[in-house]
Amino acid sequence: MLELRKDAKYAMIIPTSMGLRLTPINGQPFHCSDTFKMQATSAESNVGSVSSYLGLPVKILTAFVKGSPVSRFIKDNLAGRHMDYEGPELEQDSPWGYRHQINMADSGSGSRGPRVQNDRAGEVGRMLNKKYFDLDRIFGDEGAQIVHMSGLIGALSKDASDFCLDVARSAKKHGAKISFDLNHRASFWKGREDELAVTFSEIASLSDVLVGNEEDFQLCLGIQGPEAGGKDINAKIESFKEMIGRVKEKYSNASIFATTLREVVSVNCHNWGAIVSAGDDWHVLEPREIGVLDRIGGGDGFVGGLLYGILREWEIEKCAQFGWASGALAATMLTDYGQPADEDQVWSIWKGNARVQR
């Protein structure tokens, strides 16, 4: 298991770009709706929510638009999630200047699949830069047990990529463990393939936990893909094991590797599983049926639950189980992040106990 820094102020510190998510009510399509739920969101902060709702101290590093009501909305949301936050307040500059990104999410229903579109024009998080943060104070004086980042923030812009590198280097220097969810997005990589390959390779070389699917490892890290695969779950498991063996050879610093398994029966019914490797041990959670209200954020919930278990210093099999159940929990919520009431609620999901508790 990972040896965590005991004197750290924060269980997790997370660099991210916060934005808004707009979701039509009652599972309706976006293009024919006029009433929406609005929430503050980012993939990385969603991971931290499992720990923050269960009482561990979490800090967000991000950027805000000065005087913006959206920034205020985001800050209030993070505070409501029991998270600290820090970051520059940048002037909007003009009506065409900085703003927070907007995620337009149709959750789908029945046989109509989800559709998600991101409007990231002028995104203030693209301006993240170490000049706005005292990294020695944040990671030295305050400290983190785990720093989590994803390929979404890592590929957002040249500044954001460099910021993630600076965070990873500083965190490592001061004894934090690093979790990296590769999360490849082709549109983010377009025209920057060579540059981002170097950036992602260095972050991965500093990481202790690597998360991704076959495509993520191939496209982000240049790892040779599996020979087997397809829809057969046993072939998929074996293909992942083959590739992780190659990842371990190249990135020997990492000790925990993970991916989720998902078979979509319908929008509201999935078979949900996971694979976690630690050392020479493999923990395969074969897909089980779960009910789905909104699938977006299930993967982040899995990572959040896995990292929570690591922070609690549980055995890795127990961490994997808690991650599976945290992902399943997130899929039952209108937010794209899990908000566990307590550990027992999560373990009840793992045990398949959906009976009423009075």
Buried (B, 14 or more C-beta within 10 A) or exposed (E): BBEBBEEBBBBBBBBBBBBBBBBBEEBBEBEEBEEBEEBBBBBBBBBBBBBBBBEBBBBBBBBBBEEBEBBEBBBEBBEEBBBBBBBBEBEBEEEEEBBBBBBBBBBBBEEBEBEBEBBBEBBBBBBBBBEBBEBEEBBBEBBBBBBBBBBBBBBBBBBBBBBBBBBBBBBBEBBBBBBBBBBBBEEBBEEBEEEBBEBBBBBBBBBBBBBBBBEBBBBBBEBEBBEBBEEEBEBBBBBBBBBBEBBBEBBEEBBBBBBBBBBBEEBBEBBBBBBBBBEEEBBBBEBEEBEBBBBBBBBBBBBBBBBBBBBBEBEBBBBBBBBBBBBBBBBBBEBBBBBBEEBEBBBBBBEEEEEEEE
